[in-house]
């Protein structure tokens, strides 16, 4: 199965509020559905599908959100298998991605495409600072995972 087909299947299985998400690309709203259920890899893939087709003013915005999800992929894997040779040392790459994501999101502050970008930008910087200050200890856990929401129409 091609990646585009997998994305289509994933989007078809996501339950969304069509009225609330009117006018937004399903890949964009699918990103938040995946991110908020801690399916960070899928969030990355779904939005990357849109990002690869976009060369407009939103290109860097999508890239920043993809990098944010990528950082959480690292943190989640490290949390699940902290002593695994591949998954244990993932805090430093997560911090790098969080910093890059913050730079890509910054021009879109305070709000863009119904997202509180200030909140996402702050999340990136706060999490990166927290990890670095704790000598790259991973603070992520399923119980404290962040939620990103879109404003109502």
N, C-alpha and C positions, 0 to 999 in steps of 0.2 A: 504494500500500500504506500503510495506517495505521501510525502509530508503534507501537501495541500489537502489531500483526502482525509488525513488524520485530523487536521485542523477543522475541516468542515464537519467531521463526525463529532469532534469535541464541542464545537459551537452548537451543533444541533442538540446535544445532550444538556447544554446549560439552560437552566430555567432563568428567564429574565422578565423584567417588567417592560414589555414593549412600549407601553405608553410613556413610562418614565425615561426610557432610553431612545425615544424618537429622535431621529436626526443624527444619531451617533453610530459609527461603524460597529458592527457586531464583534469585530476583533478587539476593538477598544473596550467595549463593555465586557467582553469575555475575559479580558485581562483582569479586570477587577473581580469578576466572579471567581476566577482561579486564584488570584492573589489572596483574596479574603478567606479562602478555604485552604490556604497553605499549600496550594499546588503551584509552587513558584516556577518550576520548570515549564509547566504547561502555560502559565501566564506569560513567561518569556517567549515561548513558541508562538502563541496566539498573536501577541502584539508584533513580534518580529515578522509575521506573515504580512501584516499591514505596513510595517515600516519599510520592508523591502520594495513595496510598491509605491512608496511615497517619497517624493523629492520636493515637497512644498515646505511651507513655513513650519509645519508641525514635525518635520523629520527629526530634529534634535530632541524635541519633546518626547516623542515615542522612544527614541534611543535612551533617554534618561530613565524612563519607566522600565524599559527592558533591562537596563543595568541594575536598577533597584531590585527587580525580581531575581536577577542573576546573583546579586549579593546574598539574597535570602536563600537561594539554592545552596550556596556555600555554607551558610550558617546552619541551615536545617540538616545538611549531610553531616556536618561536624557534630551537631547535637546528637544525631542518631547513632553515629559510630565514632566517638571521640578518640579511640585508640587505633583505629584503622590507619594503615600507612598512607592511603590516599585521602581519606576524609578527615583525618585528625588535624592536619595543618591548613585549614581553610579560612581562618580568621583574617589573615593578612590579605589574601585576594578579595575577601568580602569588603574589607576597609577600602581597598583601592577602587573597587566598583562603586561603593557608596559615595566616595569623593568625586568620581567622574560623573556619576548620576546627578549629584548636586550641582555640578557645573553645567550640565546639559539642561537641567530643569530651571536653573536660576533666571534665565531670560523670560520665562513664562509666568513668573510670579506677578501678582498674588494668586490669580485664578486663570485657568485655561481649560477649555472644553469641559466645563462644569466640575473640574477638579480643584480642590484647595491645594494649589501647588506650593504655597508657603508651608503647609503642613507636611507635604511629601519631602520638600527640601529640608525642613527642620528634622524630619525623621532620618534622612540620609546623614546629615551632619552630626546629630546627637548620637546615633548608633555608632558611627565611625569613631567619634571622640570617646565614647564609652568603652569600646573594644580596645582602642589604642591605650587608653589610660589604665586599663586592667591588664596590661601586658599581653594583649591579644587573647584574653579569655572570652569565650562566647557567651553572651547574655541571652541569646534567643532560646525560647522554649515555646511549645505549642500553646501554653496557657497565656503567654504574654505577647503573642504574635500580633503585629499591627494590622489594622483594618483601614483600607482606603475607600472612601465613598465619594460618589458623584452627587453634586447638588441636583435637586429636583428642577424640572423644566421651568 
